[in-house]
Amino acid sequence: MSVLSEILANKRHELEVARRRVPLGELKRRLQDTPPPRAFVRAIEMSEPPALIAEVKRASPSGGVLRQDFAPQALARAFEANGAACISVLTDERYFQGSLDHLMAVRSVVSLPVMRKDFLIDEYQLYESRIAGADAVLLIAAALPPEELSYLLSVAWGLGMAAFVEVHDRDELAEALQTRAKLIGINNRDLHVFRTDISTTLRLIEEVPRDRLVISESGIRCRRDVLTLRDAGVRGILVGECLMREADVGAKVRELLGLAAS
Protein backbone atom coordinates (compact mmCIF):
# COMPACT_ATOMS: atom_id res chain seq x y z
CA MET A 1 0.00 0.00 0.00
CA SER A 2 1.35 3.45 -0.93
CA VAL A 3 1.55 6.23 1.65
CA LEU A 4 -1.35 8.02 -0.03
CA SER A 5 -3.54 4.90 -0.02
CA GLU A 6 -2.84 4.36 3.65
CA ILE A 7 -3.67 7.97 4.52
CA LEU A 8 -6.92 7.89 2.56
CA ALA A 9 -8.02 4.66 4.26
CA ASN A 10 -7.46 6.30 7.62
CA LYS A 11 -9.28 9.45 6.46
CA ARG A 12 -12.38 7.46 5.55
CA HIS A 13 -12.40 5.99 9.05
CA GLU A 14 -12.02 9.45 10.59
CA LEU A 15 -14.98 10.66 8.54
CA GLU A 16 -17.22 7.90 9.85
CA VAL A 17 -16.33 8.84 13.42
CA ALA A 18 -16.83 12.56 12.78
CA ARG A 19 -20.27 12.06 11.18
CA ARG A 20 -21.46 10.09 14.18
CA ARG A 21 -20.22 12.79 16.54
CA VAL A 22 -21.58 15.80 14.58
CA PRO A 23 -24.01 15.09 11.70
CA LEU A 24 -23.69 17.09 8.47
CA GLY A 25 -26.98 18.82 9.16
CA GLU A 26 -25.58 20.24 12.39
CA LEU A 27 -22.50 21.53 10.56
CA LYS A 28 -24.73 23.31 8.07
CA ARG A 29 -26.62 24.99 10.91
CA ARG A 30 -23.34 26.27 12.36
CA LEU A 31 -22.46 28.09 9.14
CA GLN A 32 -24.55 31.12 10.11
CA ASP A 33 -22.04 31.95 12.86
CA THR A 34 -19.03 31.80 10.55
CA PRO A 35 -17.24 35.02 9.53
CA PRO A 36 -17.05 35.66 5.77
CA PRO A 37 -14.09 34.16 3.89
CA ARG A 38 -11.07 36.24 2.92
CA ALA A 39 -10.01 36.60 -0.72
CA PHE A 40 -7.40 33.87 -1.21
CA VAL A 41 -7.08 34.09 -5.01
CA ARG A 42 -6.91 37.88 -4.95
CA ALA A 43 -4.10 37.76 -2.38
CA ILE A 44 -2.06 35.67 -4.81
CA GLU A 45 -2.92 37.82 -7.81
CA MET A 46 -1.98 41.03 -5.98
CA SER A 47 1.43 39.75 -4.85
CA GLU A 48 4.71 40.03 -6.72
CA PRO A 49 5.26 36.60 -8.34
CA PRO A 50 5.69 34.14 -6.93
CA ALA A 51 3.35 34.74 -4.00
CA LEU A 52 4.31 32.76 -0.93
CA ILE A 53 1.79 30.47 0.76
CA ALA A 54 3.64 29.71 3.99
CA GLU A 55 2.65 26.51 5.73
CA VAL A 56 2.15 25.74 9.41
CA LYS A 57 3.11 22.07 9.60
CA ARG A 58 4.33 20.18 12.65
CA ALA A 59 5.40 16.87 11.11
CA SER A 60 5.35 14.74 7.96
CA PRO A 61 5.51 11.02 7.19
CA SER A 62 8.88 11.45 5.47
CA GLY A 63 10.48 14.01 7.80
CA GLY A 64 9.03 13.15 11.21
CA VAL A 65 8.62 16.03 13.66
CA LEU A 66 9.81 19.16 11.87
CA ARG A 67 9.69 21.61 14.75
CA GLN A 68 9.81 20.92 18.48
CA ASP A 69 8.82 24.46 19.53
CA PHE A 70 5.68 24.32 17.40
CA ALA A 71 3.52 27.40 18.06
CA PRO A 72 1.01 27.94 15.21
CA GLN A 73 0.05 31.49 16.12
CA ALA A 74 3.63 32.70 16.50
CA LEU A 75 4.59 31.09 13.20
CA ALA A 76 1.64 32.66 11.41
CA ARG A 77 2.45 36.11 12.77
CA ALA A 78 6.04 35.75 11.57
CA PHE A 79 4.87 34.67 8.11
CA GLU A 80 2.55 37.66 7.83
CA ALA A 81 5.09 40.17 9.15
CA ASN A 82 7.73 39.09 6.65
CA GLY A 83 5.81 39.03 3.39
CA ALA A 84 3.75 35.84 2.98
CA ALA A 85 0.63 36.31 0.86
CA CYS A 86 -1.40 33.48 2.41
CA ILE A 87 -1.04 30.81 5.07
CA SER A 88 -1.63 27.08 4.74
CA VAL A 89 -2.36 24.97 7.81
CA LEU A 90 -1.80 21.21 7.72
CA THR A 91 -4.68 19.72 9.71
CA ASP A 92 -4.23 15.94 9.32
CA GLU A 93 -3.71 14.53 12.81
CA ARG A 94 -2.38 11.00 12.42
CA TYR A 95 0.34 11.54 9.83
CA PHE A 96 1.17 15.24 10.21
CA GLN A 97 0.27 15.91 13.88
CA GLY A 98 -2.07 18.67 12.72
CA SER A 99 -5.47 19.82 13.89
CA LEU A 100 -8.37 22.06 12.92
CA ASP A 101 -7.61 23.81 16.19
CA HIS A 102 -4.32 24.96 14.63
CA LEU A 103 -6.24 26.48 11.73
CA MET A 104 -8.66 28.30 14.02
CA ALA A 105 -5.78 29.59 16.14
CA VAL A 106 -3.92 30.88 13.08
CA ARG A 107 -6.91 32.61 11.55
CA SER A 108 -7.62 34.42 14.82
CA VAL A 109 -4.26 36.25 14.80
CA VAL A 110 -3.60 37.15 11.14
CA SER A 111 -5.39 39.09 8.43
CA LEU A 112 -4.06 36.91 5.60
CA PRO A 113 -6.29 34.31 3.92
CA VAL A 114 -5.84 30.85 5.43
CA MET A 115 -6.08 27.52 3.60
CA ARG A 116 -6.83 24.13 5.07
CA LYS A 117 -4.44 21.52 3.71
CA ASP A 118 -5.57 17.98 4.33
CA PHE A 119 -6.78 14.93 2.46
CA LEU A 120 -10.28 16.15 1.64
CA ILE A 121 -12.50 13.50 0.08
CA ASP A 122 -16.03 14.39 1.22
CA GLU A 123 -18.27 17.46 1.40
CA TYR A 124 -18.47 16.98 5.17
CA GLN A 125 -14.83 18.09 5.42
CA LEU A 126 -15.54 21.21 3.36
CA TYR A 127 -18.30 22.34 5.74
CA GLU A 128 -15.98 21.50 8.61
CA SER A 129 -13.25 23.62 6.98
CA ARG A 130 -15.45 26.69 6.49
CA ILE A 131 -16.77 26.55 10.05
CA ALA A 132 -13.17 26.38 11.32
CA GLY A 133 -12.41 29.56 9.36
CA ALA A 134 -10.77 28.24 6.21
CA ASP A 135 -10.79 30.68 3.31
CA ALA A 136 -9.53 28.04 0.89
CA VAL A 137 -9.08 24.30 0.60
CA LEU A 138 -6.79 22.04 -1.39
CA LEU A 139 -8.21 19.10 -3.34
CA ILE A 140 -5.88 16.31 -4.47
CA ALA A 141 -6.62 14.90 -7.93
CA ALA A 142 -4.92 11.60 -7.06
CA ALA A 143 -7.39 11.10 -4.21
CA LEU A 144 -10.61 11.83 -6.11
CA PRO A 145 -12.45 10.44 -9.14
CA PRO A 146 -13.09 13.21 -11.72
CA GLU A 147 -16.81 13.53 -10.94
CA GLU A 148 -16.12 13.76 -7.22
CA LEU A 149 -13.43 16.37 -7.78
CA SER A 150 -15.85 18.53 -9.77
CA TYR A 151 -18.55 18.12 -7.12
CA LEU A 152 -16.26 19.08 -4.24
CA LEU A 153 -15.04 22.13 -6.17
CA SER A 154 -18.63 23.27 -6.58
CA VAL A 155 -19.34 22.72 -2.87
CA ALA A 156 -16.23 24.71 -1.87
CA TRP A 157 -17.15 27.60 -4.15
CA GLY A 158 -20.72 27.50 -2.89
CA LEU A 159 -19.34 27.98 0.62
CA GLY A 160 -17.36 31.01 -0.57
CA MET A 161 -13.98 29.31 -0.33
CA ALA A 162 -11.26 29.25 -2.96
CA ALA A 163 -10.11 25.80 -3.99
CA PHE A 164 -7.14 24.60 -5.91
CA VAL A 165 -6.55 21.25 -7.46
CA GLU A 166 -3.26 19.53 -6.72
CA VAL A 167 -1.68 17.36 -9.42
CA HIS A 168 1.48 15.29 -9.71
CA ASP A 169 1.56 14.12 -13.34
CA ARG A 170 0.14 14.76 -16.81
CA ASP A 171 -2.92 12.57 -16.36
CA GLU A 172 -3.91 14.37 -13.16
CA LEU A 173 -3.23 17.73 -14.80
CA ALA A 174 -5.51 16.85 -17.72
CA GLU A 175 -8.21 15.97 -15.18
CA ALA A 176 -7.73 19.25 -13.30
CA LEU A 177 -7.94 21.28 -16.51
CA GLN A 178 -11.34 19.76 -17.24
CA THR A 179 -12.63 21.64 -14.19
CA ARG A 180 -13.05 25.40 -13.73
CA ALA A 181 -10.36 25.52 -11.05
CA LYS A 182 -8.45 28.80 -11.28
CA LEU A 183 -5.63 27.51 -9.07
CA ILE A 184 -3.60 24.51 -10.19
CA GLY A 185 -1.18 23.18 -7.60
CA ILE A 186 1.72 21.14 -8.97
CA ASN A 187 3.12 19.04 -6.15
CA ASN A 188 6.79 18.18 -6.59
CA ARG A 189 6.38 15.41 -4.02
CA ASP A 190 5.29 12.00 -5.27
CA LEU A 191 2.60 11.16 -2.72
CA HIS A 192 3.06 7.44 -3.25
CA VAL A 193 6.72 7.40 -2.19
CA PHE A 194 7.15 10.95 -0.78
CA ARG A 195 10.18 11.97 -2.88
CA THR A 196 10.48 15.59 -4.14
CA ASP A 197 11.82 17.08 -7.39
CA ILE A 198 10.94 20.63 -8.54
CA SER A 199 11.46 19.60 -12.15
CA THR A 200 7.94 18.17 -11.88
CA THR A 201 6.60 21.74 -11.95
CA LEU A 202 8.95 22.74 -14.78
CA ARG A 203 7.66 19.88 -16.93
CA LEU A 204 3.95 20.25 -16.25
CA ILE A 205 3.61 24.04 -16.31
CA GLU A 206 4.15 24.06 -20.06
CA GLU A 207 0.77 22.36 -20.45
CA VAL A 208 -1.20 24.76 -18.23
CA PRO A 209 -3.20 27.51 -19.99
CA ARG A 210 -2.22 31.07 -19.11
CA ASP A 211 -5.63 31.81 -17.58
CA ARG A 212 -4.86 29.44 -14.67
CA LEU A 213 -2.59 30.29 -11.73
CA VAL A 214 0.08 27.67 -11.08
CA ILE A 215 1.20 27.07 -7.49
CA SER A 216 4.34 24.96 -7.06
CA GLU A 217 4.38 22.87 -3.88
CA SER A 218 7.06 20.93 -1.98
CA GLY A 219 10.82 20.71 -2.31
CA ILE A 220 11.35 24.49 -2.51
CA ARG A 221 14.34 25.21 -0.28
CA CYS A 222 16.21 28.34 -1.42
CA ARG A 223 16.00 31.57 -3.37
CA ARG A 224 17.47 29.87 -6.44
CA ASP A 225 14.56 27.40 -6.47
CA VAL A 226 12.12 30.33 -6.22
CA LEU A 227 13.75 32.19 -9.13
CA THR A 228 13.77 29.05 -11.28
CA LEU A 229 10.06 28.57 -10.69
CA ARG A 230 9.27 32.27 -11.19
CA ASP A 231 11.08 32.31 -14.52
CA ALA A 232 9.05 29.26 -15.61
CA GLY A 233 5.80 31.19 -15.00
CA VAL A 234 4.83 29.92 -11.55
CA ARG A 235 2.43 32.35 -9.85
CA GLY A 236 2.78 31.08 -6.30
CA ILE A 237 4.79 28.72 -4.13
CA LEU A 238 3.64 26.68 -1.15
CA VAL A 239 6.49 26.12 1.32
CA GLY A 240 6.29 24.26 4.59
CA GLU A 241 9.08 21.90 5.57
CA CYS A 242 12.06 24.20 4.93
CA LEU A 243 10.35 26.99 6.92
CA MET A 244 9.54 24.70 9.83
CA ARG A 245 13.18 23.63 10.14
CA GLU A 246 14.45 27.22 10.49
CA ALA A 247 15.07 28.82 13.87
CA ASP A 248 14.14 32.23 12.38
CA VAL A 249 11.21 31.57 10.08
CA GLY A 250 10.80 35.27 9.31
CA ALA A 251 14.35 35.49 7.97
CA LYS A 252 13.75 32.40 5.81
CA VAL A 253 10.55 33.93 4.38
CA ARG A 254 12.50 37.07 3.44
CA GLU A 255 15.27 34.99 1.89
CA LEU A 256 12.85 33.03 -0.28
CA LEU A 257 11.13 36.24 -1.40
CA GLY A 258 14.37 38.11 -2.00
CA LEU A 259 13.53 40.78 0.57
CA ALA A 260 16.11 42.78 2.50
CA ALA A 261 16.49 41.96 6.18
CA SER A 262 14.33 44.17 8.38
C-alpha positions in Angstrom: 0.0 0.0 0.0 1.4 3.5 -0.9 1.5 6.2 1.6 -1.3 8.0 0.0 -3.5 4.9 0.0 -2.8 4.4 3.7 -3.7 8.0 4.5 -6.9 7.9 2.6 -8.0 4.7 4.3 -7.5 6.3 7.6 -9.3 9.4 6.5 -12.4 7.5 5.5 -12.4 6.0 9.0 -12.0 9.5 10.6 -15.0 10.7 8.5 -17.2 7.9 9.8 -16.3 8.8 13.4 -16.8 12.6 12.8 -20.3 12.1 11.2 -21.5 10.1 14.2 -20.2 12.8 16.5 -21.6 15.8 14.6 -24.0 15.1 11.7 -23.7 17.1 8.5 -27.0 18.8 9.2 -25.6 20.2 12.4 -22.5 21.5 10.6 -24.7 23.3 8.1 -26.6 25.0 10.9 -23.3 26.3 12.4 -22.5 28.1 9.1 -24.5 31.1 10.1 -22.0 31.9 12.9 -19.0 31.8 10.6 -17.2 35.0 9.5 -17.1 35.7 5.8 -14.1 34.2 3.9 -11.1 36.2 2.9 -10.0 36.6 -0.7 -7.4 33.9 -1.2 -7.1 34.1 -5.0 -6.9 37.9 -4.9 -4.1 37.8 -2.4 -2.1 35.7 -4.8 -2.9 37.8 -7.8 -2.0 41.0 -6.0 1.4 39.7 -4.9 4.7 40.0 -6.7 5.3 36.6 -8.3 5.7 34.1 -6.9 3.3 34.7 -4.0 4.3 32.8 -0.9 1.8 30.5 0.8 3.6 29.7 4.0 2.7 26.5 5.7 2.2 25.7 9.4 3.1 22.1 9.6 4.3 20.2 12.6 5.4 16.9 11.1 5.3 14.7 8.0 5.5 11.0 7.2 8.9 11.5 5.5 10.5 14.0 7.8 9.0 13.1 11.2 8.6 16.0 13.7 9.8 19.2 11.9 9.7 21.6 14.8 9.8 20.9 18.5 8.8 24.5 19.5 5.7 24.3 17.4 3.5 27.4 18.1 1.0 27.9 15.2 0.0 31.5 16.1 3.6 32.7 16.5 4.6 31.1 13.2 1.6 32.7 11.4 2.4 36.1 12.8 6.0 35.7 11.6 4.9 34.7 8.1 2.5 37.7 7.8 5.1 40.2 9.1 7.7 39.1 6.6 5.8 39.0 3.4 3.8 35.8 3.0 0.6 36.3 0.9 -1.4 33.5 2.4 -1.0 30.8 5.1 -1.6 27.1 4.7 -2.4 25.0 7.8 -1.8 21.2 7.7 -4.7 19.7 9.7 -4.2 15.9 9.3 -3.7 14.5 12.8 -2.4 11.0 12.4 0.3 11.5 9.8 1.2 15.2 10.2 0.3 15.9 13.9 -2.1 18.7 12.7 -5.5 19.8 13.9 -8.4 22.1 12.9 -7.6 23.8 16.2 -4.3 25.0 14.6 -6.2 26.5 11.7 -8.7 28.3 14.0 -5.8 29.6 16.1 -3.9 30.9 13.1 -6.9 32.6 11.6 -7.6 34.4 14.8 -4.3 36.2 14.8 -3.6 37.2 11.1 -5.4 39.1 8.4 -4.1 36.9 5.6 -6.3 34.3 3.9 -5.8 30.8 5.4 -6.1 27.5 3.6 -6.8 24.1 5.1 -4.4 21.5 3.7 -5.6 18.0 4.3 -6.8 14.9 2.5 -10.3 16.1 1.6 -12.5 13.5 0.1 -16.0 14.4 1.2 -18.3 17.5 1.4 -18.5 17.0 5.2 -14.8 18.1 5.4 -15.5 21.2 3.4 -18.3 22.3 5.7 -16.0 21.5 8.6 -13.3 23.6 7.0 -15.4 26.7 6.5 -16.8 26.5 10.1 -13.2 26.4 11.3 -12.4 29.6 9.4 -10.8 28.2 6.2 -10.8 30.7 3.3 -9.5 28.0 0.9 -9.1 24.3 0.6 -6.8 22.0 -1.4 -8.2 19.1 -3.3 -5.9 16.3 -4.5 -6.6 14.9 -7.9 -4.9 11.6 -7.1 -7.4 11.1 -4.2 -10.6 11.8 -6.1 -12.4 10.4 -9.1 -13.1 13.2 -11.7 -16.8 13.5 -10.9 -16.1 13.8 -7.2 -13.4 16.4 -7.8 -15.9 18.5 -9.8 -18.5 18.1 -7.1 -16.3 19.1 -4.2 -15.0 22.1 -6.2 -18.6 23.3 -6.6 -19.3 22.7 -2.9 -16.2 24.7 -1.9 -17.1 27.6 -4.2 -20.7 27.5 -2.9 -19.3 28.0 0.6 -17.4 31.0 -0.6 -14.0 29.3 -0.3 -11.3 29.3 -3.0 -10.1 25.8 -4.0 -7.1 24.6 -5.9 -6.5 21.3 -7.5 -3.3 19.5 -6.7 -1.7 17.4 -9.4 1.5 15.3 -9.7 1.6 14.1 -13.3 0.1 14.8 -16.8 -2.9 12.6 -16.4 -3.9 14.4 -13.2 -3.2 17.7 -14.8 -5.5 16.9 -17.7 -8.2 16.0 -15.2 -7.7 19.2 -13.3 -7.9 21.3 -16.5 -11.3 19.8 -17.2 -12.6 21.6 -14.2 -13.0 25.4 -13.7 -10.4 25.5 -11.1 -8.4 28.8 -11.3 -5.6 27.5 -9.1 -3.6 24.5 -10.2 -1.2 23.2 -7.6 1.7 21.1 -9.0 3.1 19.0 -6.1 6.8 18.2 -6.6 6.4 15.4 -4.0 5.3 12.0 -5.3 2.6 11.2 -2.7 3.1 7.4 -3.2 6.7 7.4 -2.2 7.1 10.9 -0.8 10.2 12.0 -2.9 10.5 15.6 -4.1 11.8 17.1 -7.4 10.9 20.6 -8.5 11.5 19.6 -12.2 7.9 18.2 -11.9 6.6 21.7 -11.9 9.0 22.7 -14.8 7.7 19.9 -16.9 4.0 20.3 -16.3 3.6 24.0 -16.3 4.2 24.1 -20.1 0.8 22.4 -20.5 -1.2 24.8 -18.2 -3.2 27.5 -20.0 -2.2 31.1 -19.1 -5.6 31.8 -17.6 -4.9 29.4 -14.7 -2.6 30.3 -11.7 0.1 27.7 -11.1 1.2 27.1 -7.5 4.3 25.0 -7.1 4.4 22.9 -3.9 7.1 20.9 -2.0 10.8 20.7 -2.3 11.4 24.5 -2.5 14.3 25.2 -0.3 16.2 28.3 -1.4 16.0 31.6 -3.4 17.5 29.9 -6.4 14.6 27.4 -6.5 12.1 30.3 -6.2 13.8 32.2 -9.1 13.8 29.0 -11.3 10.1 28.6 -10.7 9.3 32.3 -11.2 11.1 32.3 -14.5 9.0 29.3 -15.6 5.8 31.2 -15.0 4.8 29.9 -11.6 2.4 32.4 -9.9 2.8 31.1 -6.3 4.8 28.7 -4.1 3.6 26.7 -1.1 6.5 26.1 1.3 6.3 24.3 4.6 9.1 21.9 5.6 12.1 24.2 4.9 10.3 27.0 6.9 9.5 24.7 9.8 13.2 23.6 10.1 14.4 27.2 10.5 15.1 28.8 13.9 14.1 32.2 12.4 11.2 31.6 10.1 10.8 35.3 9.3 14.4 35.5 8.0 13.7 32.4 5.8 10.6 33.9 4.4 12.5 37.1 3.4 15.3 35.0 1.9 12.8 33.0 -0.3 11.1 36.2 -1.4 14.4 38.1 -2.0 13.5 40.8 0.6 16.1 42.8 2.5 16.5 42.0 6.2 14.3 44.2 8.4 
